[in-house]
Amino acid sequence: MKPVLLLLIALICATNVHAAVGQEEQIGSLVIMGGSERFRNREIWEEIRELAGGAGAKVAVIPTACTEPIKDTRRVLTTLEKFDLEPFLVPMANKGFEMTAAECAKDPEWVRKVRNADCVFFVGGRQDRIVDALILPNGEKSPMLEAIWSVYRSGGVVAGTSAGAAIMSHFMYRDGPNPLAAMKNGVKLGKELGAGLGFLDHDWFVDQHALVRGRFARTIAAMHSLDLEYGIGVDENTALIVEDGKRARVVGHKGVLLLKLSEAKRDPVIKTFNLKNVQLSYLDQGDSIDLVTHKVTPADEKMDDQLLDPNDDSYDPYYNHRMFYADILGNCVVPDLLGRLIDNKQSEAIGLAFNAGDAANEPSDGYEFRFYRGKDSIGWFTTDYGGEDYTVLNIHLDIKPIRITGPLYTHYQQMEAEMEAMEADMAAGLSAADRKPDSD
């Protein structure tokens, strides 16, 4: 049997296992961290401590995703200890330990230790390493994965940062391309996409570093390919806390982008990637959502401050300027756009995604992102956190392919030199044909 077919069979088996598990009662908590958490960010680490049972709770730290398992987990272990937890490093990696990741995943003693933990913490790196170690080649769960699920079902915590966040959904990026490449070239199950560990409901897809690195765009591409309706993009230094598999709230420095494709449509006439009516919502610190009903509850500070309802007669937005973003995939461009769009007399914003390096010299393909308000768009605003914080619901998005004509720019001195040469030729009575070099 061909290796690709074996892989697809394993993915299907793993998915079926996860779907069955997902239907069981889930009474623990998930801490889905978007990556690059600051070790001085007390809020996230204190949440882990309280959810795990308080001071003295045992945390199994799993370094499987790491490139340098010993080095990369040192600060995590120190930080957990600083917050009065009792972490221990599980030697489940293919470097730095006497046993391999696969051997550790079946080792009775280490399986017992993890099963007795109050929290399991997945460190970041490459998420495919985690799944490959915990799911057996036939698609069944390894003894270690059974132990981790036992922690979760017993009311414990499963936490993960970056790669450790991606594994939370039933499907994930195994080897995620950059956002522009994901749209241009497409992504498929069995290649860029594979099975995750399935702690979240099967309707949801999770991606990390979502706003700092513009990965929300590749999340949309994955959701469309997998025919999934809902997506979660968690940003850096931020966590989405999920309790009982249903109630979720945002904790940390930035926010979480919610994506909905249930009403999105693709134009089949256009060959390359395109979508119309993707729905976006941005949840900031303190906001919460019911993952079953999808009802969002803004933080009390926002509820007590300013409501931004474009369909209300009292709507008085702060901004009144045309919104155009040359790099929609840039660092935190989208949350800034969503906040300004819900608080603006202008009802739409345009953003472009393209390879500027290519477009600097020649024509280059890219995408236009058109964000616009609808009758269901609404927002809240507060300055109580010391900055300008928005919660924004139901902004609509159309994505269309475009061609950047290129070259994108010309140096001013070069332009001046060309103009001077042209003026000199005109003064001498030379035509464009006269200026061409001799063919011989």
C-alpha positions as CSV (number, residue, x, y, z in Angstrom):
1,M,0.0,0.0,0.0
2,K,1.3,3.5,-0.9
3,P,2.7,5.6,2.0
4,V,0.3,8.5,1.2
5,L,-2.7,6.2,1.4
6,L,-1.4,4.8,4.7
7,L,-1.1,8.3,6.0
8,L,-4.6,9.2,5.0
9,I,-6.0,6.1,6.6
10,A,-4.2,6.9,9.8
11,L,-5.6,10.4,9.7
12,I,-9.1,9.2,9.2
13,C,-8.7,6.7,12.1
14,A,-7.2,9.4,14.3
15,T,-10.1,11.7,13.5
16,N,-12.7,9.1,14.3
17,V,-11.0,8.4,17.6
18,H,-11.0,12.2,18.4
19,A,-14.6,12.6,17.4
20,A,-15.6,9.8,19.8
21,V,-13.5,11.3,22.6
22,G,-14.9,14.8,21.9
23,Q,-18.5,13.5,22.6
24,E,-17.6,12.4,26.1
25,E,-18.0,14.6,29.1
26,Q,-15.3,17.2,29.4
27,I,-14.9,18.7,32.8
28,G,-11.4,20.1,32.7
29,S,-9.9,23.3,31.4
30,L,-7.9,24.2,28.3
31,V,-5.3,27.1,28.3
32,I,-4.7,27.8,24.6
33,M,-1.8,30.2,24.4
34,G,-0.9,32.0,21.2
35,G,2.9,31.9,21.7
36,S,5.6,34.2,22.8
37,E,4.2,34.5,26.3
38,R,6.1,36.9,28.5
39,F,7.3,35.2,31.6
40,R,6.4,38.3,33.6
41,N,2.8,38.1,32.4
42,R,1.4,37.1,35.7
43,E,-2.2,36.8,34.5
44,I,-1.7,33.7,32.3
45,W,0.5,31.9,34.7
46,E,-1.8,32.6,37.7
47,E,-4.7,31.3,35.7
48,I,-2.9,28.0,35.1
49,R,-2.1,27.8,38.8
50,E,-5.7,28.4,39.9
51,L,-7.2,26.1,37.3
52,A,-4.8,23.3,38.3
53,G,-5.9,23.5,41.9
54,G,-3.7,26.2,43.4
55,A,-0.2,26.2,44.9
56,G,1.6,22.8,44.8
57,A,-0.2,21.5,41.8
58,K,1.8,19.1,39.7
59,V,2.5,20.1,36.1
60,A,3.8,17.7,33.5
61,V,5.8,19.7,31.0
62,I,6.0,18.1,27.6
63,P,8.9,19.3,25.3
64,T,8.2,17.1,22.3
65,A,7.7,20.0,19.9
66,C,11.0,21.7,20.9
67,T,14.2,21.8,18.8
68,E,16.3,21.9,21.9
69,P,14.1,20.2,24.6
70,I,16.3,20.9,27.6
71,K,17.2,24.5,26.8
72,D,13.8,25.4,25.5
73,T,11.9,24.3,28.6
74,R,14.3,25.8,31.2
75,R,12.4,29.2,31.5
76,V,9.0,27.4,31.5
77,L,10.0,25.2,34.4
78,T,11.5,28.2,36.3
79,T,8.3,30.3,35.7
80,L,6.0,27.5,36.8
81,E,8.0,27.2,40.0
82,K,7.9,30.9,40.5
83,F,4.1,30.7,40.6
84,D,4.2,28.0,43.3
85,L,3.6,25.1,41.0
86,E,5.5,21.8,41.0
87,P,6.6,21.1,37.3
88,F,8.4,18.1,36.1
89,L,9.9,17.5,32.7
90,V,8.6,14.5,30.7
91,P,11.4,13.1,28.5
92,M,9.3,12.8,25.5
93,A,11.5,14.1,22.7
94,N,13.8,12.7,20.1
95,K,16.8,14.6,21.5
96,G,18.5,15.1,24.8
97,F,17.0,12.1,26.6
98,E,17.9,8.4,26.9
99,M,14.6,7.3,25.4
100,T,12.9,8.4,22.3
101,A,9.5,10.2,22.2
102,A,7.8,7.1,21.0
103,E,9.3,5.0,23.8
104,C,8.3,7.5,26.4
105,A,4.8,7.6,25.1
106,K,4.5,3.9,26.0
107,D,6.7,3.8,29.1
108,P,4.5,2.7,32.1
109,E,6.3,4.8,34.7
110,W,6.1,8.0,32.8
111,V,2.5,7.4,31.8
112,R,1.7,6.9,35.5
113,K,3.4,10.2,36.4
114,V,1.6,12.2,33.8
115,R,-1.8,10.6,34.7
116,N,-1.3,11.7,38.3
117,A,-0.5,15.3,37.3
118,D,-2.9,18.2,37.8
119,C,-1.9,19.9,34.5
120,V,-0.2,19.0,31.3
121,F,1.8,21.8,29.6
122,F,2.9,21.5,25.9
123,V,5.8,23.7,25.0
124,G,6.0,25.3,21.6
125,G,8.0,24.3,18.5
126,R,6.7,22.0,15.8
127,Q,3.3,20.6,16.4
128,D,3.7,17.6,14.1
129,R,6.2,16.2,16.5
130,I,3.6,16.2,19.3
131,V,1.0,14.4,17.2
132,D,3.4,11.9,15.7
133,A,4.6,10.9,19.2
134,L,1.2,10.6,20.8
135,I,-0.9,9.0,18.0
136,L,0.2,5.5,17.0
137,P,0.8,4.7,13.3
138,N,-2.6,2.8,13.2
139,G,-4.4,6.0,14.4
140,E,-5.0,4.8,18.0
141,K,-4.1,6.8,21.0
142,S,-0.8,6.0,22.8
143,P,-0.8,5.2,26.5
144,M,0.6,8.7,27.1
145,L,-2.2,10.4,25.2
146,E,-4.7,8.3,27.2
147,A,-3.1,9.6,30.4
148,I,-3.3,13.2,29.2
149,W,-7.0,12.7,28.4
150,S,-7.5,11.2,31.9
151,V,-6.1,14.4,33.4
152,Y,-8.5,16.5,31.4
153,R,-11.5,14.3,32.1
154,S,-10.7,14.4,35.8
155,G,-11.0,18.1,36.0
156,G,-7.3,18.9,35.3
157,V,-5.8,21.4,32.9
158,V,-4.3,20.9,29.4
159,A,-2.3,23.9,28.4
160,G,-0.2,24.6,25.4
161,T,1.7,27.5,23.8
162,S,2.2,28.0,20.1
163,A,2.5,24.5,18.7
164,G,0.9,23.4,22.0
165,A,-2.1,25.5,21.0
166,A,-2.4,24.2,17.4
167,I,-2.9,20.6,18.7
168,M,-6.0,21.5,20.6
169,S,-8.3,21.2,17.6
170,H,-9.2,18.0,15.6
171,F,-7.3,19.3,12.6
172,M,-4.2,21.5,12.5
173,Y,-1.4,22.7,10.4
174,R,1.4,20.1,10.4
175,D,3.8,22.2,8.4
176,G,2.1,25.6,8.0
177,P,3.1,27.7,5.0
178,N,3.1,31.5,5.3
179,P,-0.3,33.1,4.9
180,L,0.1,34.3,1.3
181,A,1.4,30.9,0.2
182,A,-1.5,29.2,1.9
183,M,-3.9,31.3,-0.2
184,K,-2.0,31.1,-3.5
185,N,-1.1,27.4,-3.5
186,G,-3.9,26.0,-1.3
187,V,-3.6,23.6,1.6
188,K,-4.8,20.0,1.8
189,L,-5.5,17.3,4.4
190,G,-2.6,14.8,4.3
191,K,-0.1,17.5,3.3
192,E,0.0,20.8,5.1
193,L,-3.0,19.8,7.3
194,G,-3.3,16.8,9.5
195,A,-5.0,15.5,12.6
196,G,-4.7,17.3,15.9
197,L,-5.5,15.9,19.4
198,G,-9.1,17.1,19.4
199,F,-9.6,18.7,22.8
200,L,-11.9,21.3,21.3
201,D,-15.2,20.6,19.7
202,H,-14.7,19.3,16.1
203,D,-16.3,22.4,14.6
204,W,-13.4,24.7,15.6
205,F,-10.0,25.1,14.1
206,V,-7.1,26.7,16.1
207,D,-4.1,28.7,14.9
208,Q,-1.5,30.6,16.9
209,H,0.6,33.8,16.4
210,A,-2.6,34.8,14.6
211,L,-2.4,38.6,14.5
212,V,1.3,39.4,15.0
213,R,2.2,37.1,12.0
214,G,-0.9,37.6,10.0
215,R,-1.8,33.9,10.2
216,F,-5.5,34.6,10.3
217,A,-5.4,34.4,6.5
218,R,-4.0,30.9,6.5
219,T,-6.6,30.0,9.1
220,I,-9.3,31.0,6.7
221,A,-7.6,28.9,3.9
222,A,-7.5,25.9,6.2
223,M,-11.1,26.2,7.3
224,H,-12.2,26.5,3.7
225,S,-10.2,23.4,2.7
226,L,-11.5,21.4,5.6
227,D,-15.1,22.7,5.3
228,L,-15.0,23.9,8.9
229,E,-17.4,26.7,10.0
230,Y,-15.5,28.2,12.9
231,G,-12.0,29.2,13.7
232,I,-10.0,30.7,16.5
233,G,-6.8,32.7,16.0
234,V,-5.0,33.3,19.3
235,D,-2.4,36.1,19.3
236,E,0.9,36.2,21.1
237,N,1.2,36.8,24.8
238,T,-2.5,35.9,25.1
239,A,-4.5,32.8,26.1
240,L,-8.0,31.6,25.5
241,I,-9.2,29.8,28.6
242,V,-11.8,27.1,27.9
243,E,-13.8,25.6,30.8
244,D,-16.1,22.6,30.5
245,G,-15.4,22.5,26.8
246,K,-18.0,25.3,26.4
247,R,-17.2,28.6,28.2
248,A,-14.2,30.5,26.9
249,R,-12.6,33.8,28.0
250,V,-9.6,35.9,26.8
251,V,-6.7,36.5,29.2
252,G,-3.4,38.3,28.5
253,H,-1.9,41.2,26.6
254,K,-3.7,41.1,23.2
255,G,-6.7,39.3,21.8
256,V,-8.4,36.4,19.9
257,L,-9.9,36.6,16.4
258,L,-13.0,34.5,15.8
259,L,-13.7,33.5,12.2
260,K,-16.9,32.2,10.8
261,L,-17.3,30.7,7.3
262,S,-20.8,29.3,7.5
263,E,-22.2,32.0,5.2
264,A,-19.0,32.4,3.1
265,K,-19.2,31.7,-0.6
266,R,-16.5,31.1,-3.3
267,D,-16.8,32.3,-6.8
268,P,-16.1,29.1,-8.9
269,V,-15.4,31.2,-12.0
270,I,-12.3,32.5,-10.4
271,K,-9.7,29.8,-10.4
272,T,-7.5,31.0,-7.5
273,F,-8.5,31.3,-3.8
274,N,-11.4,33.7,-3.2
275,L,-14.2,34.0,-0.6
276,K,-17.0,36.4,0.0
277,N,-18.7,37.1,3.4
278,V,-16.3,35.7,5.9
279,Q,-17.3,37.0,9.3
280,L,-14.7,38.2,11.8
281,S,-15.0,39.1,15.5
282,Y,-12.3,40.4,17.8
283,L,-12.3,39.5,21.5
284,D,-10.0,41.5,23.8
285,Q,-8.9,40.8,27.4
286,G,-11.8,40.0,29.7
287,D,-14.2,39.1,26.9
288,S,-15.9,35.7,26.9
289,I,-17.8,33.5,24.5
290,D,-20.0,30.5,24.7
291,L,-18.5,28.0,22.2
292,V,-21.9,26.3,21.8
293,T,-24.3,29.2,21.4
294,H,-21.5,31.6,20.1
295,K,-22.8,34.3,22.3
296,V,-20.1,36.9,23.1
297,T,-20.1,38.8,26.4
298,P,-17.7,41.8,26.5
299,A,-15.7,42.6,29.6
300,D,-17.5,44.6,32.3
301,E,-15.2,47.6,31.6
302,K,-16.4,47.8,28.1
303,M,-20.1,47.2,28.9
304,D,-19.8,50.1,31.4
305,D,-18.0,52.4,28.9
306,Q,-18.9,53.0,25.2
307,L,-21.3,51.0,22.9
308,L,-20.6,51.4,19.2
309,D,-23.7,50.4,17.2
310,P,-23.6,51.7,13.6
311,N,-27.3,50.9,13.3
312,D,-28.3,53.1,16.3
313,D,-29.4,56.7,15.9
314,S,-27.1,57.8,18.7
315,Y,-24.0,56.3,16.9
316,D,-21.2,58.9,17.0
317,P,-18.0,57.4,15.7
318,Y,-14.6,59.0,16.5
319,Y,-12.9,58.4,13.2
320,N,-13.8,59.7,9.7
321,H,-11.1,58.7,7.3
322,R,-10.6,56.4,4.4
323,M,-9.0,53.2,5.6
324,F,-6.4,51.6,3.3
325,Y,-3.7,49.1,4.5
326,A,-0.8,48.2,2.1
327,D,0.1,45.1,4.2
328,I,-3.0,43.5,5.7
329,L,-0.8,40.6,6.9
330,G,1.5,42.9,8.9
331,N,2.0,42.9,12.7
332,C,-1.4,43.4,14.4
333,V,-2.8,45.3,11.4
334,V,-6.2,43.5,11.6
335,P,-7.2,44.3,15.2
336,D,-6.3,47.9,14.6
337,L,-8.4,47.9,11.5
338,L,-11.4,46.3,13.2
339,G,-11.3,48.8,16.0
340,R,-11.1,51.8,13.7
341,L,-13.8,50.4,11.3
342,I,-16.4,49.9,14.0
343,D,-15.6,53.5,15.3
344,N,-15.6,55.2,11.9
345,K,-18.0,57.1,9.7
346,Q,-16.6,55.2,6.8
347,S,-18.2,51.7,6.5
348,E,-15.4,49.8,4.8
349,A,-11.7,49.3,4.7
350,I,-9.3,47.8,2.1
351,G,-6.2,45.8,2.8
352,L,-3.7,44.2,0.4
353,A,-1.6,41.0,0.7
354,F,1.2,40.5,-1.8
355,N,5.0,39.8,-1.9
356,A,6.5,43.2,-1.8
357,G,9.9,41.8,-2.7
358,D,8.6,40.5,-6.0
359,A,6.4,43.5,-6.7
360,A,9.3,45.9,-6.3
361,N,10.7,44.7,-9.6
362,E,7.9,43.1,-11.6
363,P,4.1,42.4,-11.6
364,S,3.1,40.2,-8.7
365,D,-0.1,38.3,-7.7
366,G,-1.8,39.0,-4.4
367,Y,-5.2,39.5,-2.8
368,E,-7.5,42.4,-1.9
369,F,-9.2,42.1,1.6
370,R,-12.4,44.2,1.7
371,F,-13.7,44.6,5.3
372,Y,-17.2,46.1,5.7
373,R,-19.9,46.5,8.3
374,G,-23.2,44.8,8.2
375,K,-26.5,45.2,10.0
376,D,-25.1,42.7,12.7
377,S,-21.9,44.7,13.3
378,I,-21.4,46.1,16.7
379,G,-18.6,47.0,19.1
380,W,-17.6,48.2,22.5
381,F,-14.7,50.5,23.6
382,T,-12.9,51.3,26.8
383,T,-9.7,53.1,28.0
384,D,-9.9,51.4,31.5
385,Y,-6.9,49.2,30.7
386,G,-4.6,52.1,30.0
387,G,-5.0,52.0,26.2
388,E,-7.6,51.9,23.6
389,D,-9.4,48.5,23.8
390,Y,-12.1,47.4,21.4
391,T,-14.4,44.4,21.2
392,V,-15.7,44.1,17.7
393,L,-18.4,41.6,16.4
394,N,-19.4,40.6,13.0
395,I,-17.3,42.5,10.5
396,H,-17.6,41.0,7.0
397,L,-14.7,40.2,4.7
398,D,-14.4,39.6,1.0
399,I,-11.1,38.2,-0.4
400,K,-10.3,38.6,-4.1
401,P,-7.2,37.9,-6.2
402,I,-5.4,40.9,-7.7
403,R,-2.4,41.7,-9.7
404,I,0.1,44.3,-8.5
405,T,1.3,45.9,-11.7
406,G,4.9,46.5,-10.6
407,P,7.5,47.6,-10.3
408,L,6.1,48.9,-7.1
409,Y,8.3,52.1,-6.9
410,T,11.1,54.0,-8.6
411,H,13.9,55.8,-6.9
412,Y,13.4,59.5,-7.2
413,Q,17.0,60.1,-8.5
414,Q,16.4,57.5,-11.2
415,M,13.2,59.1,-12.2
416,E,14.8,62.5,-12.4
417,A,17.6,61.1,-14.6
418,E,15.2,59.5,-17.0
419,M,13.2,62.7,-17.2
420,E,16.3,64.8,-17.9
421,A,17.4,62.4,-20.6
422,M,13.9,62.5,-22.2
423,E,13.9,66.3,-22.1
424,A,17.4,66.5,-23.7
425,D,16.3,64.1,-26.5
426,M,13.2,66.1,-27.1
427,A,15.2,69.3,-27.3
428,A,17.5,67.6,-29.9
429,G,14.5,66.4,-31.9
430,L,15.1,62.7,-31.3
431,S,12.1,60.3,-31.2
432,A,11.8,57.2,-29.0
433,A,12.8,55.0,-32.0
434,D,15.9,57.2,-32.6
435,R,17.0,56.5,-29.0
436,K,17.1,52.7,-29.4
437,P,20.6,51.2,-29.7
438,D,21.6,49.8,-33.1
439,S,20.7,46.1,-33.5
440,D,24.2,45.3,-34.7
